Amino acid sequence: MNEQAGFTLRGRNPDVLTCIANLSNDEVFTPPEFASRMLDTLAAAWAVGNGGANIWADRTVSFLDPCTKSGVYLREITTRLIAGLAQEIPDLQTRVDHILTRQVFGIGITRLTSLLARRSVYCSKHANGEHSVGRSFASDEGNIWFERSEHSWSEGKCSFCGASKEALDRDEGRETHAYAFIHTANIKNRVAELFGGVMQFDVIIGNPPYQLADASNSASASPIYQKFVEQAMALEPRYLTMVTPSRWFVGGKGLDDFRSKMLADRRLRTIVDFIVDKDAFPKINVNGGVNFFLWDRDHKGDCAITTIERGGVAGAPVSRPLSEFGVFIRRNQAVSILRKVRAKGESTFASHVSSRKPFGLPTTFFGAAAKSAAKPIKLHCSGRITWVARSEIPVKTEWIDQWKVLVGRATDGNENYPLPIWDQRGPFIAGPGEACSETYLVASVVGSHAEAERVVAYMRTVFFRFLVSLRKITQDNKADVFAFVPALAMDKSWSDEVLSRRYALSNEDVEFMGTMIREMKFTG
């Protein structure tokens, strides 16, 4: 065994893979500790499904990282296999060659990351080079493949990933971000082409790119990680474990079908959900947190949910069905509360809430600074009051002369607990002769000022805001974040005390809601 191979087995302090910077929020390097946690979860599930067997002592198990970046998963797998196969393959060089050529495979997402991954796993960017710890590779790339791929353009968009031609139709000197794993209609044939034969992987593991930015507006970036998950499932591994942003639990652009399929899939064995992104990836922002899941081909049952609270504090895992509510309820303690509320079968507040542009006016619309006979309608827009003519309001003109409750179109997102949910102003009343731009939603149209006051009071309760929080994973408000809130008659006032009695909430339920939702003194 040469010295280079021996080096891969010695401890390094600090680990170089903890020191490299992320390329972007789209391509996030996985910390070694996080990768190890995923592998521990995999090993435990393997043991349960294989009579207590040690996955790291099985020379037949094959692994694929289809979106390798730093190579951390492949490196950690290789390290565990080197230790686990010591008895079966006593000679270290023979053991390393077997693992690297028969068990560990990767697909780089860019040329740079493929070189980095080879350096992490083979100790050389050349798999067959003189410094490589592998001695049986005939090719330079070994089993960590990368070649430049191109998008398949149709009407300005890639037919595989949806990327904008304007943004990513690039020359040879720049990355296309046309990831090979998802730019194919037949992933089994494509993988066979990449690795020179039919491949059946036992385990697929990875942290895929999260999104592709639009050419004109990075804020409108489209998620892409779900495509990696779907392709991996199409390869029919025994186990699949991947990292994803947690937005898909309740929302996300173009993720409705993906969410429905995932929540209905009884093969999802485990979800480990990090409420705060920094507890998983300290150096990046992933609004709404991140999670990793373990999908088990032979599992048919409930999913074990572990919630990681701020500071990395892990709650006890709870097994429950994922499809019960149509979205994923992140905290196990919230499930019993929601069940009590929904048991009454009441209609939901979502039916009262307007569309994104209640009166058809965008946020960029501003009226006149002063009221005049020509512009008598008071307009709430972007935190200020202006005036418009009735004729300037294109839709819902019948609402202008009614009492309304408004709430910000974008208010506090789920980042700092306990959550405010609304901003300091909170929901507020707009009377007859008033309208709003897209800056606000119309949360309710009512018959009197007194009724509007009761709606505002209801919306400010901890109870109301807690139910909203179960579906509100970002700062955006839209009708469906109100879908768990009961639409109660506003002929009486509703306080948290009255609501707790109505839904038979326990002291523990009330205390839990109080830890999730902040007491607020609203100014509106």
C-alpha positions in Angstrom: 0.0 0.0 0.0 1.5 3.3 -1.0 1.9 6.4 1.2 -0.9 8.3 -0.6 -3.4 5.6 0.2 -2.3 5.6 3.8 -2.8 9.3 4.0 -6.5 8.9 3.2 -6.9 6.9 6.4 -5.2 9.4 8.7 -7.1 12.1 10.6 -6.9 15.6 9.3 -7.4 18.7 11.5 -9.0 20.8 10.2 -10.8 18.8 7.5 -10.3 20.6 4.3 -13.9 20.1 3.3 -15.0 22.3 6.3 -12.9 25.2 5.0 -14.0 25.6 1.4 -16.6 28.3 0.5 -19.8 27.6 -1.3 -19.9 28.4 -5.0 -23.4 29.9 -4.6 -26.7 29.3 -2.8 -27.7 27.1 -5.7 -24.7 24.7 -5.3 -24.1 24.2 -1.6 -21.2 22.2 -0.3 -22.3 19.7 2.4 -20.5 19.9 5.7 -18.8 16.5 6.6 -20.8 16.3 9.9 -24.1 16.7 8.0 -23.1 14.0 5.5 -22.1 11.7 8.4 -25.5 12.1 10.0 -27.2 11.1 6.7 -25.0 8.1 6.4 -25.7 7.1 10.0 -29.4 7.3 9.3 -28.9 5.1 6.2 -26.8 2.5 8.1 -29.5 2.2 10.8 -32.2 1.6 8.2 -30.1 -0.9 6.3 -29.5 -2.8 9.5 -33.2 -2.9 10.3 -34.0 -4.1 6.8 -31.2 -6.6 6.5 -31.2 -8.6 9.8 -28.8 -6.3 11.6 -26.2 -6.4 8.9 -23.5 -3.7 8.6 -23.8 -1.9 5.3 -20.1 -0.9 5.5 -19.1 -4.5 5.7 -20.8 -5.5 2.5 -18.5 -5.5 -0.6 -21.5 -5.8 -3.0 -23.3 -2.5 -2.1 -23.0 0.2 -4.7 -23.4 4.0 -4.1 -24.1 6.9 -6.4 -23.9 10.6 -5.8 -25.5 12.0 -8.9 -24.7 15.6 -8.0 -21.3 15.5 -6.4 -19.6 18.8 -5.6 -16.9 18.5 -2.9 -17.0 14.7 -3.0 -17.8 14.6 0.8 -20.4 11.8 0.5 -18.2 9.6 -1.6 -15.2 10.3 0.7 -17.2 9.5 3.9 -18.6 6.3 2.3 -15.2 5.2 1.2 -13.7 5.8 4.6 -16.4 3.7 6.2 -16.1 0.9 3.7 -12.3 0.8 4.2 -12.9 0.2 7.9 -15.9 -2.2 7.5 -14.3 -4.4 4.8 -11.0 -4.9 6.7 -11.7 -8.5 7.6 -13.1 -9.6 4.3 -10.4 -7.8 2.2 -7.4 -7.7 4.4 -4.9 -6.1 2.0 -5.5 -2.4 2.1 -4.6 -1.6 -1.5 -6.8 -4.4 -2.8 -9.6 -3.1 -0.6 -9.3 0.5 -1.7 -9.2 -0.5 -5.4 -12.3 -2.7 -4.9 -14.2 0.1 -3.2 -13.2 2.8 -5.7 -13.8 0.8 -8.8 -16.8 -1.4 -7.8 -18.8 0.5 -5.1 -18.4 4.3 -5.2 -19.6 6.4 -8.2 -20.3 10.0 -8.7 -21.5 12.5 -11.4 -20.0 16.0 -11.1 -22.3 18.9 -11.5 -19.5 21.1 -13.0 -16.0 20.6 -14.2 -14.6 22.3 -11.2 -16.6 20.2 -8.7 -15.7 17.0 -10.5 -12.0 17.8 -10.1 -12.6 18.7 -6.4 -14.5 15.4 -5.8 -11.7 13.4 -7.4 -9.2 15.1 -5.2 -11.3 14.4 -2.1 -11.8 10.7 -3.0 -8.8 9.7 -5.0 -6.3 12.2 -3.5 -5.7 13.3 -7.1 -7.8 15.1 -9.7 -6.5 12.3 -12.1 -8.0 8.9 -11.1 -5.2 7.1 -12.9 -2.5 9.6 -12.0 0.7 8.8 -10.0 -0.7 10.4 -6.8 -4.1 8.6 -6.9 -4.8 6.1 -4.1 -6.6 4.0 -6.7 -4.4 1.7 -8.8 -6.9 0.0 -11.1 -8.4 2.9 -13.1 -7.9 3.0 -16.8 -9.4 6.5 -17.3 -8.5 9.9 -15.9 -12.0 10.5 -14.4 -12.3 7.1 -12.7 -15.9 6.6 -11.4 -16.5 10.3 -10.9 -17.8 11.4 -14.3 -18.2 14.8 -15.9 -18.6 16.0 -19.4 -20.1 19.3 -20.5 -23.8 18.9 -21.2 -26.1 21.2 -23.2 -29.7 22.3 -22.6 -32.4 21.3 -24.9 -34.0 24.6 -25.9 -37.6 24.9 -26.9 -39.4 28.3 -27.0 -36.7 29.9 -24.9 -36.7 27.3 -22.1 -34.9 24.0 -21.6 -37.4 21.2 -22.0 -35.6 19.2 -19.2 -34.9 21.7 -16.5 -36.8 24.8 -17.5 -33.7 27.0 -17.6 -33.9 30.3 -19.5 -32.1 30.3 -22.8 -31.3 33.9 -22.3 -29.5 33.2 -19.0 -27.7 29.9 -19.7 -27.1 29.5 -23.5 -23.4 30.0 -23.0 -20.1 29.5 -24.9 -17.5 26.8 -24.2 -15.8 29.0 -21.6 -18.7 29.1 -19.1 -20.7 26.5 -17.3 -24.1 25.7 -18.7 -25.5 24.2 -15.5 -27.1 21.6 -17.7 -26.8 18.9 -15.2 -26.3 15.5 -16.9 -28.4 13.6 -14.4 -31.6 15.4 -15.2 -31.0 16.2 -18.9 -32.2 12.9 -20.3 -35.5 11.2 -21.0 -34.2 7.8 -20.0 -32.0 7.9 -16.9 -31.2 4.2 -16.9 -29.8 4.3 -20.4 -27.9 7.5 -19.6 -26.2 6.1 -16.5 -25.2 3.0 -18.5 -23.6 5.3 -21.0 -21.7 7.2 -18.4 -20.3 4.2 -16.5 -20.0 1.7 -19.4 -22.7 -0.8 -18.6 -26.0 -1.5 -16.9 -25.9 -0.1 -13.3 -28.2 -0.9 -10.4 -27.3 1.2 -7.5 -28.2 0.1 -4.0 -27.9 3.6 -2.5 -28.3 7.0 -4.1 -27.2 10.0 -2.0 -26.6 13.7 -2.6 -27.3 17.3 -2.1 -28.6 18.5 -5.4 -28.5 22.1 -6.8 -31.5 23.9 -5.4 -32.6 26.4 -8.1 -31.9 28.0 -11.5 -32.1 31.8 -11.6 -34.2 33.6 -14.1 -32.2 35.8 -16.5 -34.0 39.0 -15.5 -34.8 38.4 -11.9 -32.9 36.1 -9.4 -35.8 36.4 -7.0 -38.0 34.4 -9.5 -35.6 31.5 -9.5 -37.2 28.1 -10.2 -36.5 25.1 -8.0 -34.6 22.2 -9.6 -33.8 19.8 -6.7 -37.1 17.9 -7.2 -35.9 16.8 -10.6 -32.9 15.1 -9.1 -35.1 13.3 -6.6 -37.5 12.1 -9.3 -34.6 10.9 -11.6 -33.0 9.1 -8.6 -36.3 7.3 -7.9 -36.5 6.3 -11.6 -33.3 4.4 -11.1 -35.0 2.2 -8.5 -32.3 2.1 -5.8 -32.9 0.3 -2.5 -32.4 3.5 -0.6 -32.4 7.2 -1.6 -31.3 9.9 0.7 -31.1 13.6 -0.4 -31.0 17.1 1.0 -33.7 19.5 -0.1 -34.9 23.0 1.0 -38.0 22.5 3.2 -40.1 24.9 1.1 -41.6 21.9 -0.7 -43.4 20.9 2.5 -46.1 23.6 2.0 -45.3 25.6 -1.1 -42.6 26.5 -3.6 -42.8 27.5 -7.3 -44.0 24.6 -9.4 -43.8 22.1 -6.6 -47.4 21.1 -6.2 -47.1 17.8 -8.0 -43.8 16.9 -6.4 -45.3 17.6 -2.9 -48.4 15.5 -3.6 -46.3 12.6 -4.8 -43.8 12.8 -1.9 -46.5 13.0 0.8 -48.4 10.1 -0.8 -45.3 7.9 -1.0 -45.3 5.4 1.8 -41.7 4.5 1.1 -40.5 7.7 2.7 -39.1 6.2 5.9 -37.4 9.2 7.6 -37.4 13.0 7.4 -34.9 15.0 9.5 -36.1 18.6 9.4 -33.8 21.5 10.3 -36.1 24.5 11.1 -33.2 26.9 11.0 -31.0 26.7 7.9 -27.8 27.7 9.7 -28.0 24.6 11.9 -27.5 22.5 8.8 -25.4 24.9 6.6 -23.8 27.7 8.7 -22.6 29.7 5.7 -25.6 30.1 3.5 -29.2 31.2 3.6 -32.0 28.8 2.7 -35.2 30.5 3.8 -37.6 28.1 5.4 -34.8 25.7 6.5 -33.6 22.4 5.0 -34.1 18.7 5.5 -32.9 15.4 4.4 -35.1 12.4 3.8 -34.5 8.6 3.5 -36.6 6.8 1.0 -36.7 3.0 1.4 -37.9 0.9 -1.5 -39.2 -1.8 0.7 -40.8 0.4 3.4 -44.6 0.7 3.4 -45.7 2.7 6.3 -45.6 5.9 8.3 -42.6 8.3 8.2 -40.4 9.0 11.3 -40.2 12.7 11.7 -37.3 14.3 13.6 -37.5 18.1 14.1 -34.2 20.0 14.7 -35.0 23.2 16.5 -32.8 26.3 16.7 -29.3 25.5 18.0 -29.5 21.9 16.6 -31.7 20.6 19.4 -33.4 17.4 18.2 -36.8 16.4 19.3 -37.8 12.7 19.6 -38.8 11.1 16.3 -42.5 10.6 15.8 -43.9 8.3 13.2 -47.0 9.6 11.4 -48.6 9.6 7.9 -47.5 12.4 5.6 -50.6 12.7 3.6 -53.1 13.6 6.3 -53.2 17.4 5.7 -52.2 17.8 2.1 -49.0 19.6 3.2 -46.3 18.5 5.6 -46.8 19.7 9.2 -43.2 20.3 10.4 -43.7 20.0 14.2 -45.1 16.8 15.6 -46.7 18.7 18.5 -48.8 20.7 16.1 -50.5 17.7 14.6 -52.8 17.0 17.6 -53.8 20.7 17.7 -54.7 20.7 14.0 -56.7 17.5 14.3 -58.8 19.1 17.1 -59.5 22.2 15.0 -60.3 20.3 11.8 -62.6 17.8 13.7 -65.4 20.4 13.6 -65.4 20.3 9.8 -65.7 24.1 9.5 -65.1 26.1 6.3 -61.7 27.8 6.1 -60.7 31.5 6.2 -58.9 31.0 2.9 -62.2 31.5 1.1 -62.4 35.0 2.5 -58.9 36.1 1.2 -58.4 37.9 -2.0 -56.1 37.1 -4.9 -52.6 38.5 -5.1 -53.8 41.8 -6.7 -57.1 42.5 -4.9 -58.0 45.6 -7.0 -55.8 44.7 -10.0 -53.2 47.3 -9.0 -49.5 46.3 -8.9 -47.0 47.4 -6.3 -45.5 49.8 -8.8 -48.8 51.7 -9.0 -48.9 55.0 -7.1 -51.7 57.5 -7.0 -51.8 61.2 -6.4 -50.3 62.7 -3.3 -53.4 64.7 -2.5 -57.1 64.0 -2.5 -59.1 65.8 -5.1 -62.6 65.7 -6.6 -61.1 63.8 -9.5 -59.3 61.3 -7.2 -61.5 60.6 -4.2 -60.5 57.0 -3.5 -58.0 56.5 -0.7 -55.3 54.0 -1.8 -53.1 52.0 0.6 -49.9 51.3 -1.3 -46.3 50.4 -0.2 -46.7 51.8 3.4 -48.3 55.1 2.4 -51.6 56.7 1.5 -52.3 58.1 -2.0 -55.4 58.9 -4.0 -56.9 57.5 -7.2 -59.9 57.9 -9.3 -62.5 55.1 -9.2 -62.0 54.6 -12.9 -58.3 53.7 -12.3 -59.3 50.7 -10.3 -59.8 47.8 -12.8 -61.4 45.0 -10.7 -63.4 44.4 -7.6 -64.9 47.9 -7.7 -67.8 46.6 -5.6 -65.4 46.3 -2.7 -64.5 49.9 -2.7 -67.6 51.0 -0.8 -67.5 48.2 1.7 -65.6 47.6 5.0 -62.5 45.6 4.5 -59.6 44.1 6.5 -56.2 44.4 4.9 -53.0 42.5 5.6 -49.5 42.8 4.1 -48.9 40.7 1.0 -45.4 40.0 2.4 -45.0 39.8 6.2 -42.6 38.1 8.6 -41.3 34.7 7.4 -40.6 31.7 9.5 -37.1 32.5 10.7 -36.9 33.8 14.3 -39.0 32.0 16.9 -41.4 32.8 18.5 -42.9 34.1 15.2 -44.8 37.3 14.8 -46.4 36.1 11.5 -47.7 39.7 10.8 -45.5 42.8 10.8 -45.9 45.4 13.6 -48.9 47.0 11.9 -50.7 43.7 11.6 -54.1 43.4 9.8 -56.0 46.7 9.8 -59.3 48.1 8.7 -59.9 49.9 5.4 -63.3 51.6 5.2 -65.7 52.5 2.4 -64.1 54.6 -0.2 -60.7 52.8 0.2 -58.7 50.4 -1.9 -55.2 49.0 -2.0 -52.4 48.0 -4.4 -50.7 44.6 -4.5 -48.8 45.5 -1.4 -51.8 44.2 0.6 -54.3 41.4 0.5 -57.9 41.9 1.3 -58.3 39.4 4.1 -62.0 39.8 4.5 -64.9 42.0 3.2 -67.5 42.6 5.9 -70.7 44.5 6.5 -69.8 46.9 9.3 -66.9 48.6 11.2 -67.7 46.5 14.3 -67.5 43.3 12.3 -64.2 44.4 10.8 -62.8 45.1 14.3 -63.7 41.6 15.3 -62.0 40.1 12.2 -58.8 42.1 13.1 -58.9 40.9 16.7 -59.4 37.3 15.5 -56.5 37.5 13.1 -54.2 38.9 15.8 -54.8 36.0 18.2 -52.0 33.5 18.8 -54.5 30.8 17.7 -55.0 32.3 14.3 -51.4 33.1 13.7 -50.3 29.7 14.8 -52.6 28.0 12.2 -51.2 30.4 9.6 -47.6 29.5 10.6 -48.2 25.8 9.7 -48.5 26.8 6.0 -46.4 30.0 5.9 -42.8 29.0 5.4 -41.7 32.2 3.7 -42.6 35.9 4.0 -45.3 35.6 1.3 -48.9 35.7 2.2 -51.5 34.2 -0.1 -54.9 32.7 0.3 -53.7 29.1 0.9 -51.7 30.0 4.0 -55.1 30.6 5.7 -56.4 27.2 4.8 -56.1 25.7 8.3 -57.9 28.7 10.0 -61.6 28.2 10.7 -63.9 30.8 9.1 -65.9 31.7 12.2 -69.0 33.9 12.4 -68.0 37.4 13.3 -71.2 38.1 15.3 -69.1 37.8 18.5 -65.5 38.4 19.6 -63.0 35.6 19.5 -60.1 35.7 22.0 -57.4 33.0 22.6 -59.2 31.9 25.8 -62.6 31.5 24.0 -60.9 29.7 21.1 -59.0 27.3 23.4 -62.3 26.3 25.0 -64.1 25.9 21.6 -61.5 23.5 20.3 -60.8 21.7 23.6 -57.1 22.7 23.6 -55.1 21.4 26.5 -52.8 23.5 28.6 -49.9 21.8 26.8 -51.4 22.8 23.5 -51.7 26.4 24.6 -48.2 26.4 26.0 -46.8 25.0 22.8 -48.5 27.6 20.6 -47.1 30.2 22.9 -43.6 29.0 22.3 -44.2 29.2 18.5 -46.0 32.5 18.2 -44.9 35.9 19.7 -47.1 38.1 21.8 -47.5 41.3 19.8 -48.6 44.9 20.4 -49.8 45.9 17.0 -49.7 49.5 15.9 -52.3 49.3 13.1 
